[in-house]
Amino acid sequence: MTKKTVLVLVKTVLPLLLGIYLFWLFFSKMTDEHIVSFKRALSEANYFWIILSLVFAFIALVARAARWKYMLEPMGYKTPFWNRYHALLIGYLINFTIPRAGEPSRAAMLYRSDGVPFSKSFGTIIGERVFDIIMLGMITGVTMLVGYDDLMLIFDRIAGLGDSSTPTNEMSSTKIIIYAVISMLAVGGILVISISKTLRLKFLQFIRDIVKGALSIFKSKNPWAFIFYTLLIWTCYLLMFIVPFYALVETADFPMSGFLIGFVAGSVGISLTNGGIGVYPLLVGMVVAFYLQNDYPTDAEGIGKALGMIAWTSQTILMITLGLLSLVLIPKNFSKENDKTRTAPEENSQP
């Protein structure tokens, strides 16, 4: 078995197994009363609000594809909106198989459709992620200000996830294995690059392209448009998370601190496993149950997990459906032969 195969297995199978385990934990800790309230919440939910949340999710996707334009243009690449959109959705689709593999897949798709060099478009994606981390950090900061005490109590509850059945030891062992494999691959890569001058030069050029892409926003002719789309994206993300709470009578008056804590917990959870499988509904459900425990002591956990499951399932179906459509619709009209004869980025219209 090659090192590449081992790395793929580690990145794909382990998060998936963790997600399956958390799904088992999700249901195994529910009593008969919890299951009854869980099913009742699913049947009584007003799914108009769920559909509305998906509208905000779609707007965020469109805004993210539009924002990408302002990272690519300073490097001389003008790409059609729909090509960027399809590449973005395919990236999200890939994330359901290999966590965090969506970013390089997105760059690869844009090369196939428009010939934008992988390293440069990947650099712009890293640049986007920097701004997204800043936005999430700002939201987390506000969350700490308005709900610090609740956040600490919820964190303690998550940390003690299930007493004897907690996956803490298993997760720690998994992390050790992952870090060990990644470290060995990194050392091996460094040795190969050090020995081969050709590979070293290619690697340095790759790094330069990534840095150039990440810094491209500072050379944009319209940085305010980039900022506008960034604010629009994260506003839609917040609305996408908050709106489903109105689908249930019990959560219609949820406090703002609860919205923010749930949003931060969900944002962290979505990156831990393939598409947030298992962990997203579990974490969001725990936050909801925490705030409902006084008013609905016997139903809080069932209602919380039902809301987390509704939100995660609806978003997952949307992403997979749109991703599969983009996989079919994205043009595959660029090749290395085109790249050899290309002298300048082609001008494409922006709808």
C-alpha positions as CSV (number, residue, x, y, z in Angstrom):
1,M,0.0,0.0,0.0
2,T,1.5,3.4,-1.1
3,K,1.8,6.4,1.2
4,K,-0.7,8.2,-1.0
5,T,-3.3,5.4,-0.5
6,V,-2.7,5.5,3.3
7,L,-3.2,9.2,3.4
8,V,-6.4,9.0,1.4
9,L,-7.7,6.3,3.7
10,V,-6.9,8.3,6.8
11,K,-8.5,11.5,5.4
12,T,-11.6,9.6,4.2
13,V,-12.3,6.6,6.3
14,L,-11.5,7.9,9.8
15,P,-13.7,11.1,9.6
16,L,-16.5,8.9,8.2
17,L,-16.2,6.3,11.0
18,L,-16.2,9.1,13.5
19,G,-19.3,10.5,11.9
20,I,-21.0,7.1,12.0
21,Y,-20.0,6.7,15.6
22,L,-21.4,10.1,16.5
23,F,-24.7,9.2,14.8
24,W,-24.8,6.1,16.9
25,L,-24.1,8.2,20.0
26,F,-26.8,10.6,18.8
27,F,-29.5,8.0,19.0
28,S,-28.2,5.7,21.7
29,K,-28.3,8.3,24.4
30,M,-32.0,9.0,23.8
31,T,-34.6,7.6,26.2
32,D,-38.0,6.5,25.0
33,E,-39.4,9.9,26.1
34,H,-36.7,11.7,24.0
35,I,-37.5,9.6,21.0
36,V,-41.2,10.4,21.3
37,S,-40.5,14.2,21.5
38,F,-37.9,13.8,18.6
39,K,-40.5,12.2,16.3
40,R,-43.2,14.7,17.4
41,A,-40.9,17.6,16.6
42,L,-40.2,16.2,13.1
43,S,-43.9,15.7,12.3
44,E,-45.1,19.1,13.7
45,A,-42.3,21.3,12.2
46,N,-43.3,24.0,9.8
47,Y,-41.1,23.2,6.9
48,F,-41.7,26.5,5.2
49,W,-39.0,27.9,7.5
50,I,-36.7,25.1,6.4
51,I,-37.2,25.9,2.8
52,L,-36.6,29.6,3.5
53,S,-33.3,28.7,5.2
54,L,-32.3,26.8,2.0
55,V,-33.0,30.0,0.0
56,F,-30.5,31.9,2.2
57,A,-28.1,29.0,1.7
58,F,-28.4,29.3,-2.1
59,I,-27.9,33.0,-1.9
60,A,-24.7,32.5,0.1
61,L,-23.4,30.1,-2.6
62,V,-24.2,32.5,-5.4
63,A,-22.5,35.3,-3.4
64,R,-19.4,33.1,-2.8
65,A,-19.1,32.3,-6.5
66,A,-19.5,36.0,-7.4
67,R,-16.9,37.0,-4.7
68,W,-14.3,34.7,-6.3
69,K,-14.2,37.0,-9.3
70,Y,-12.5,39.7,-7.3
71,M,-9.7,37.3,-6.3
72,L,-9.1,36.0,-9.8
73,E,-9.3,39.3,-11.8
74,P,-6.1,40.9,-10.3
75,M,-4.1,38.0,-11.7
76,G,-5.6,38.6,-15.2
77,Y,-8.3,35.8,-15.2
78,K,-11.8,36.6,-16.1
79,T,-14.1,33.6,-15.8
80,P,-17.8,33.1,-16.4
81,F,-19.9,33.2,-13.2
82,W,-21.5,29.8,-13.8
83,N,-18.1,28.1,-14.2
84,R,-17.0,29.5,-10.8
85,Y,-20.4,28.5,-9.3
86,H,-20.1,24.9,-10.6
87,A,-16.5,24.6,-9.5
88,L,-17.6,25.8,-6.0
89,L,-20.5,23.3,-5.7
90,I,-18.3,20.4,-6.9
91,G,-15.9,21.3,-4.2
92,Y,-18.6,21.2,-1.6
93,L,-19.7,17.8,-3.0
94,I,-16.2,16.4,-2.7
95,N,-16.1,17.5,1.0
96,F,-18.7,14.9,1.7
97,T,-16.2,12.2,0.7
98,I,-12.9,13.7,1.8
99,P,-13.0,16.5,4.4
100,R,-11.3,19.7,3.2
101,A,-10.6,18.2,-0.2
102,G,-13.2,20.5,-1.7
103,E,-10.7,23.4,-2.0
104,P,-8.2,21.7,-4.3
105,S,-11.1,20.1,-6.2
106,R,-12.6,23.5,-6.8
107,A,-9.3,24.8,-8.2
108,A,-9.0,21.7,-10.4
109,M,-12.5,22.2,-11.8
110,L,-11.8,25.8,-12.7
111,Y,-8.7,24.7,-14.5
112,R,-10.7,22.2,-16.5
113,S,-13.3,24.8,-17.5
114,D,-11.2,28.0,-17.9
115,G,-7.6,27.0,-17.7
116,V,-6.8,29.0,-14.6
117,P,-3.6,27.5,-13.2
118,F,-4.3,25.3,-10.2
119,S,-1.8,26.9,-7.9
120,K,-3.1,30.4,-8.6
121,S,-6.8,29.6,-8.1
122,F,-5.9,27.5,-5.1
123,G,-4.1,30.6,-3.7
124,T,-7.2,32.7,-4.1
125,I,-9.2,30.0,-2.2
126,I,-6.8,30.2,0.6
127,G,-7.1,34.0,0.6
128,E,-10.9,33.6,0.8
129,R,-10.5,31.2,3.8
130,V,-8.4,33.8,5.6
131,F,-11.3,36.3,5.4
132,D,-13.8,33.6,6.3
133,I,-11.8,32.7,9.4
134,I,-11.7,36.4,10.3
135,M,-15.5,36.6,10.0
136,L,-16.0,33.4,12.1
137,G,-13.6,34.8,14.6
138,M,-15.5,38.0,14.9
139,I,-18.8,36.1,15.4
140,T,-17.1,33.9,18.0
141,G,-15.9,37.1,19.8
142,V,-19.4,38.5,19.9
143,T,-20.6,35.2,21.1
144,M,-18.1,35.3,24.0
145,L,-19.3,38.7,24.9
146,V,-23.0,38.0,25.0
147,G,-23.1,34.4,26.2
148,Y,-19.8,33.6,27.8
149,D,-21.3,31.8,30.9
150,D,-23.7,29.7,28.8
151,L,-20.9,28.9,26.3
152,M,-18.7,27.6,29.1
153,L,-21.5,25.4,30.5
154,I,-22.3,24.0,27.1
155,F,-18.6,23.4,26.4
156,D,-18.3,21.4,29.7
157,R,-21.4,19.4,28.6
158,I,-19.9,18.7,25.2
159,A,-16.5,17.8,26.7
160,G,-18.3,15.2,29.0
161,L,-20.2,13.8,26.0
162,G,-21.6,10.6,27.5
163,D,-19.4,9.8,30.5
164,S,-18.3,6.2,30.1
165,S,-19.3,6.2,26.4
166,T,-17.5,9.4,25.6
167,P,-15.3,9.1,22.4
168,T,-12.5,11.3,23.9
169,N,-10.0,8.5,24.2
170,E,-10.8,7.1,20.8
171,M,-10.6,10.6,19.2
172,S,-7.3,11.2,20.9
173,S,-5.8,8.0,19.5
174,T,-7.2,8.9,16.1
175,K,-5.6,12.3,16.2
176,I,-2.2,10.7,17.1
177,I,-2.4,8.3,14.1
178,I,-3.4,11.1,11.8
179,Y,-0.6,13.5,13.0
180,A,1.9,10.7,12.8
181,V,1.0,9.8,9.2
182,I,1.0,13.5,8.1
183,S,4.3,14.1,9.8
184,M,5.9,11.1,8.0
185,L,4.6,12.3,4.7
186,A,5.8,15.8,5.3
187,V,9.3,14.7,6.2
188,G,9.4,12.4,3.1
189,G,8.2,15.3,0.9
190,I,10.9,17.6,2.3
191,L,13.6,15.0,1.7
192,V,12.5,14.5,-1.9
193,I,12.3,18.2,-2.6
194,S,15.8,18.8,-1.0
195,I,17.4,16.1,-3.2
196,S,15.7,17.0,-6.5
197,K,16.5,20.5,-7.9
198,T,13.7,20.3,-10.5
199,L,11.1,19.4,-7.9
200,R,12.4,22.1,-5.6
201,L,12.0,24.7,-8.2
202,K,8.5,23.6,-9.1
203,F,7.6,23.5,-5.4
204,L,8.9,27.1,-4.9
205,Q,6.9,28.3,-7.9
206,F,3.8,26.6,-6.5
207,I,4.3,28.4,-3.2
208,R,4.8,31.7,-5.0
209,D,1.6,31.2,-7.0
210,I,-0.4,30.4,-3.8
211,V,0.9,33.5,-2.0
212,K,0.1,35.7,-5.1
213,G,-3.4,34.3,-5.1
214,A,-3.9,34.8,-1.4
215,L,-2.8,38.4,-1.6
216,S,-4.7,39.2,-4.9
217,I,-7.6,40.9,-3.1
218,F,-5.3,43.7,-2.1
219,K,-4.7,44.4,-5.8
220,S,-8.4,44.2,-6.7
221,K,-9.9,47.2,-8.5
222,N,-13.0,46.9,-6.4
223,P,-12.2,45.6,-2.9
224,W,-15.5,47.0,-1.6
225,A,-17.4,44.6,-3.7
226,F,-15.4,41.8,-2.2
227,I,-16.2,43.1,1.3
228,F,-19.9,43.4,0.4
229,Y,-20.1,39.8,-0.8
230,T,-18.2,38.6,2.3
231,L,-20.7,40.3,4.6
232,L,-23.6,39.0,2.5
233,I,-22.2,35.5,2.7
234,W,-22.0,35.5,6.4
235,T,-25.3,37.2,6.9
236,C,-26.9,34.5,4.9
237,Y,-25.0,31.9,6.9
238,L,-26.4,33.3,10.1
239,L,-30.0,33.5,8.7
240,M,-29.7,30.0,7.3
241,F,-28.9,28.8,10.8
242,I,-31.5,30.9,12.7
243,V,-34.5,30.6,10.4
244,P,-35.1,26.9,11.1
245,F,-35.7,27.6,14.8
246,Y,-39.0,29.2,13.8
247,A,-40.1,25.9,12.4
248,L,-40.8,24.6,16.0
249,V,-43.1,26.3,18.5
250,E,-40.6,25.5,21.4
251,T,-37.7,27.2,19.7
252,A,-39.5,30.2,18.2
253,D,-38.4,32.5,21.1
254,F,-34.8,31.2,21.2
255,P,-32.3,33.8,22.7
256,M,-29.7,35.5,20.6
257,S,-26.9,34.1,22.7
258,G,-28.3,30.6,21.9
259,F,-28.3,31.3,18.2
260,L,-24.7,32.5,18.2
261,I,-23.4,29.6,20.3
262,G,-25.3,27.1,18.2
263,F,-23.9,28.7,15.0
264,V,-20.3,28.6,16.3
265,A,-20.8,25.0,17.4
266,G,-22.2,24.0,14.1
267,S,-19.5,25.8,12.2
268,V,-16.8,23.8,14.1
269,G,-18.8,20.6,13.8
270,I,-19.2,20.8,10.0
271,S,-15.4,20.6,9.5
272,L,-14.7,17.6,11.8
273,T,-16.3,14.9,9.7
274,N,-17.5,14.4,6.1
275,G,-20.1,17.2,5.6
276,G,-20.6,17.4,9.4
277,I,-22.1,13.9,9.5
278,G,-23.1,13.0,13.0
279,V,-21.3,15.8,14.8
280,Y,-23.3,18.8,13.4
281,P,-26.8,17.6,14.5
282,L,-25.3,16.3,17.8
283,L,-23.6,19.7,18.7
284,V,-26.5,21.8,17.6
285,G,-28.9,19.5,19.4
286,M,-27.0,19.9,22.6
287,V,-27.0,23.7,22.4
288,V,-30.8,23.7,21.8
289,A,-31.4,21.2,24.6
290,F,-29.4,23.4,27.0
291,Y,-31.7,26.4,26.5
292,L,-34.9,24.3,26.6
293,Q,-34.1,22.3,29.6
294,N,-36.0,24.6,32.1
295,D,-39.2,25.0,30.0
296,Y,-39.3,21.5,28.6
297,P,-37.3,19.2,31.0
298,T,-38.5,15.9,29.4
299,D,-38.6,17.0,25.8
300,A,-35.6,19.3,25.5
301,E,-33.1,16.7,24.2
302,G,-35.6,15.2,21.7
303,I,-36.6,18.7,20.4
304,G,-32.9,19.8,20.2
305,K,-31.8,16.8,18.3
306,A,-34.8,17.0,15.9
307,L,-33.9,20.6,15.1
308,G,-30.3,19.7,14.5
309,M,-31.2,16.8,12.3
310,I,-33.7,18.8,10.3
311,A,-31.1,21.6,9.6
312,W,-28.3,19.2,8.8
313,T,-30.4,16.9,6.6
314,S,-31.9,19.8,4.6
315,Q,-28.6,21.5,4.0
316,T,-26.9,18.2,3.0
317,I,-29.6,17.3,0.5
318,L,-29.3,20.8,-1.0
319,M,-25.5,20.6,-1.3
320,I,-25.4,17.1,-2.7
321,T,-28.2,17.9,-5.3
322,L,-26.6,21.1,-6.5
323,G,-23.1,19.5,-6.5
324,L,-24.3,16.6,-8.7
325,L,-26.0,19.1,-11.1
326,S,-22.8,21.1,-11.3
327,L,-20.7,18.0,-11.9
328,V,-22.8,17.4,-15.0
329,L,-23.1,21.0,-16.2
330,I,-19.6,22.4,-15.7
331,P,-17.8,22.7,-19.1
332,K,-14.7,20.6,-19.6
333,N,-13.3,22.5,-22.5
334,F,-9.7,23.1,-21.4
335,S,-6.7,20.8,-21.6
336,K,-3.0,20.9,-21.4
337,E,-2.9,21.3,-25.1
338,N,-4.9,24.5,-24.8
339,D,-2.5,25.7,-22.1
340,K,0.5,25.3,-24.4
341,T,-0.9,27.6,-27.0
342,R,-2.5,30.1,-24.6
343,T,-0.8,33.5,-24.5
344,A,-3.2,35.4,-22.2
345,P,-6.3,34.7,-20.2
346,E,-9.4,34.8,-22.3
347,E,-12.0,37.5,-21.7
348,N,-15.3,36.0,-20.7
349,S,-18.5,37.7,-20.0
350,Q,-19.9,38.0,-16.5
351,P,-23.6,37.6,-16.4
